[in-house]
Amino acid sequence: MQKPLAVLFDIDETLVHTGGAGGRSWTWAFDHLHGVAADIGDHTSAGETDPEVGRQTFEGVMGRTPTDAEMAALYAAYLWHLADDIRTSEGYRVLDGAEEALRALSDAGVVLGVISGAMEGAARTKMEPAGLGRWFVFGGYGSDSPDRTEATRAAIRKASLLVGHDLSPTEVFVVGDTPHDVTSAHAAGATGIGVASGKHSVDELREAGADAVLTSLTEAFPGL
């Protein structure tokens, strides 16, 4: 596998574990705005974007479709709480090898970007306690599109603008911990690198079609 020109990293369970800060913040937002108990895990699955999470959870607990204004208020409340919760989350940690992998890729002249189902504000907030945002030049987010594949395509377009030409699948890698990350990478025209640092095993990531699978980011990065 050749060295890529650009690498896009998922955040949750790929670079950091937030200790449940995201789930707690969605729960707080629903309680604060609507006075209802909401557990996003009951209505969504790993790898979905924030807009999907918010909307599906709203429909599940409220029994109706949200208005645009209600979704805007929900996003704002979620982000407000997340900014405080992430700083005191006892379980927050940077995953093994993450900083070393980012440093190695940067030193090798690879352009680094984020690809996250989180809204841009949430994605940056989740990296803030560890200072990981300093590594990333650009990104694609759930706020670019509620569809993970479209968000990945948006990130690849930004990468292409940065390097000055369109990128082939062998020139841009997407790194993530879920099968959805891998399939979205392929659908968007990129190489999919799985890392079994979350809930999904090496075998599950291979079955999703990952071009390479790491048990963690402590392993040598493909192409380096």
VMD Tcl script that draws the C-alpha trace (Angstrom):
set ca {
  {0.00 0.00 0.00}
  {1.49 3.34 -1.06}
  {1.78 6.40 1.16}
  {-1.41 8.50 0.96}
  {-1.49 12.22 0.20}
  {-4.32 12.83 2.68}
  {-5.71 10.91 5.64}
  {-9.09 11.57 7.26}
  {-9.66 10.43 10.85}
  {-12.91 9.66 12.61}
  {-12.93 10.98 16.20}
  {-15.10 8.92 18.57}
  {-13.42 5.62 19.48}
  {-10.79 6.20 16.80}
  {-8.85 9.09 18.34}
  {-10.57 9.63 21.68}
  {-13.01 8.05 24.09}
  {-15.17 10.80 25.59}
  {-16.43 8.81 28.56}
  {-20.03 9.21 27.48}
  {-20.00 12.99 27.21}
  {-21.95 12.98 23.95}
  {-24.73 10.73 25.20}
  {-25.08 12.68 28.44}
  {-25.28 15.94 26.50}
  {-28.05 14.67 24.20}
  {-29.94 13.46 27.28}
  {-29.54 16.86 28.96}
  {-30.69 18.69 25.83}
  {-33.91 16.69 25.55}
  {-34.65 17.07 29.25}
  {-33.85 20.80 29.21}
  {-35.98 21.57 26.15}
  {-38.78 19.01 26.36}
  {-38.71 17.52 29.84}
  {-38.33 13.97 28.51}
  {-35.78 11.24 29.19}
  {-33.86 10.33 26.03}
  {-31.15 7.73 25.49}
  {-29.66 8.01 21.99}
  {-28.53 4.38 22.22}
  {-32.17 3.29 22.14}
  {-32.79 4.97 18.79}
  {-29.48 5.11 16.88}
  {-26.36 3.08 16.13}
  {-22.64 3.77 15.98}
  {-21.41 5.68 12.96}
  {-24.53 7.79 12.40}
  {-24.24 11.56 12.08}
  {-25.37 14.06 14.72}
  {-28.33 15.22 12.59}
  {-29.46 11.59 12.26}
  {-28.99 10.99 15.99}
  {-30.90 14.10 16.98}
  {-33.78 13.58 14.57}
  {-34.24 9.84 15.15}
  {-34.08 10.25 18.92}
  {-36.57 13.13 18.77}
  {-39.01 11.04 16.74}
  {-38.53 8.11 19.10}
  {-39.18 9.98 22.36}
  {-41.59 12.64 21.12}
  {-43.55 10.49 18.68}
  {-43.54 13.07 15.91}
  {-41.31 14.81 13.38}
  {-39.39 17.81 14.78}
  {-39.69 21.27 13.26}
  {-36.60 23.01 11.90}
  {-36.65 25.37 14.87}
  {-36.82 22.46 17.32}
  {-33.81 20.81 15.71}
  {-31.84 24.07 15.80}
  {-32.63 24.48 19.50}
  {-31.68 20.84 20.16}
  {-28.30 21.24 18.44}
  {-27.56 24.41 20.41}
  {-28.46 22.83 23.76}
  {-26.42 19.72 22.99}
  {-23.33 21.73 22.06}
  {-23.71 24.01 25.09}
  {-23.73 21.08 27.50}
  {-21.02 19.14 25.67}
  {-18.55 22.02 26.02}
  {-18.80 21.79 29.81}
  {-19.23 18.03 30.17}
  {-16.20 17.11 28.08}
  {-13.87 19.00 30.44}
  {-14.99 17.03 33.50}
  {-15.68 13.63 31.91}
  {-13.78 11.13 34.05}
  {-13.61 8.60 31.25}
  {-12.12 10.97 28.67}
  {-8.89 9.70 27.16}
  {-6.85 9.77 24.00}
  {-6.67 6.29 22.51}
  {-3.39 4.42 22.38}
  {-1.15 5.45 19.52}
  {-3.35 8.28 18.27}
  {-0.95 11.16 18.82}
  {2.01 9.13 17.59}
  {0.16 8.19 14.39}
  {-0.81 11.80 13.73}
  {2.76 12.93 14.29}
  {4.19 10.23 12.01}
  {1.79 11.08 9.19}
  {2.38 14.81 9.55}
  {6.16 14.31 9.56}
  {5.77 12.22 6.38}
  {4.12 15.13 4.58}
  {0.56 13.79 4.67}
  {-2.30 16.30 4.89}
  {-4.52 15.43 7.87}
  {-8.26 15.94 8.10}
  {-11.21 14.96 10.26}
  {-14.19 12.98 9.03}
  {-16.81 12.81 11.74}
  {-20.53 12.27 12.02}
  {-20.43 14.94 14.71}
  {-21.35 18.51 13.88}
  {-18.23 20.63 13.38}
  {-18.65 22.36 16.73}
  {-19.05 19.03 18.52}
  {-16.10 17.47 16.70}
  {-13.78 20.30 17.69}
  {-15.08 20.23 21.26}
  {-14.40 16.50 21.58}
  {-10.76 17.01 20.58}
  {-10.21 20.12 22.70}
  {-9.24 18.55 26.07}
  {-6.38 16.67 24.38}
  {-5.39 19.47 22.00}
  {-5.76 17.15 19.02}
  {-7.29 19.83 16.82}
  {-3.82 21.22 16.17}
  {-3.08 18.32 13.81}
  {-5.97 18.84 11.41}
  {-5.99 21.20 8.45}
  {-9.58 20.57 7.32}
  {-12.53 18.29 7.88}
  {-15.88 16.86 6.87}
  {-18.66 16.76 9.47}
  {-22.23 15.71 10.13}
  {-23.10 19.38 9.75}
  {-21.92 19.18 6.11}
  {-24.45 16.43 5.45}
  {-26.56 14.08 7.60}
  {-25.40 11.32 5.25}
  {-22.00 9.93 6.25}
  {-20.95 9.20 2.67}
  {-21.78 12.74 1.54}
  {-19.87 14.17 4.51}
  {-16.90 12.02 3.49}
  {-17.16 13.27 -0.09}
  {-17.19 16.85 1.23}
  {-13.97 16.18 3.16}
  {-12.31 14.63 0.11}
  {-13.25 17.69 -1.99}
  {-11.54 19.90 0.59}
  {-8.48 17.66 0.54}
  {-8.36 17.88 -3.26}
  {-8.43 21.67 -3.08}
  {-5.57 21.63 -0.60}
  {-3.30 19.36 -2.64}
  {-4.28 21.03 -5.91}
  {-5.81 18.11 -7.81}
  {-8.43 15.39 -7.58}
  {-7.46 12.49 -5.34}
  {-7.68 8.85 -6.37}
  {-8.84 6.19 -3.87}
  {-5.22 5.16 -3.28}
  {-4.24 8.74 -2.40}
  {-6.80 9.42 0.34}
  {-7.36 7.16 3.34}
  {-10.28 7.23 5.77}
  {-9.59 5.81 9.24}
  {-12.46 4.73 11.48}
  {-13.60 2.19 14.04}
  {-16.96 1.14 12.57}
  {-18.04 -0.79 9.47}
  {-20.02 2.34 8.50}
  {-16.75 4.31 8.36}
  {-15.31 1.74 5.96}
  {-18.32 1.48 3.66}
  {-18.69 5.27 3.54}
  {-15.02 5.62 2.65}
  {-15.42 3.27 -0.30}
  {-18.67 4.87 -1.45}
  {-16.97 8.27 -1.40}
  {-13.97 7.05 -3.39}
  {-11.32 6.49 -0.72}
  {-9.32 3.70 0.87}
  {-10.94 2.47 4.09}
  {-8.69 1.73 7.06}
  {-10.36 0.05 10.02}
  {-9.05 0.34 13.57}
  {-10.53 -2.02 16.16}
  {-10.35 0.49 18.99}
  {-14.11 0.72 19.51}
  {-16.92 -1.83 19.74}
  {-16.17 -3.57 16.45}
  {-13.65 -6.37 16.07}
  {-10.91 -6.84 13.50}
  {-13.04 -9.52 11.83}
  {-16.10 -7.25 11.63}
  {-14.05 -4.51 10.01}
  {-12.55 -6.95 7.53}
  {-16.02 -8.26 6.70}
  {-17.07 -4.67 5.97}
  {-14.36 -4.61 3.29}
  {-11.63 -2.60 4.98}
  {-8.50 -2.35 2.85}
  {-6.41 -2.72 6.00}
  {-7.28 -3.25 9.66}
  {-5.29 -2.24 12.73}
  {-5.93 -3.53 16.22}
  {-4.99 -0.03 17.44}
  {-3.13 3.03 16.21}
  {-0.01 1.77 17.97}
  {0.56 -0.44 14.92}
  {2.51 0.80 11.93}
  {0.26 2.92 9.75}
  {-0.39 1.53 6.23}
  {1.81 3.18 3.61}
  {4.42 4.51 6.03}
}
mol new
graphics top color blue
foreach p $ca { graphics top sphere $p radius 0.5 }
foreach p [lrange $ca 0 end-1] q [lrange $ca 1 end] { graphics top cylinder $p $q radius 0.2 }
display resetview
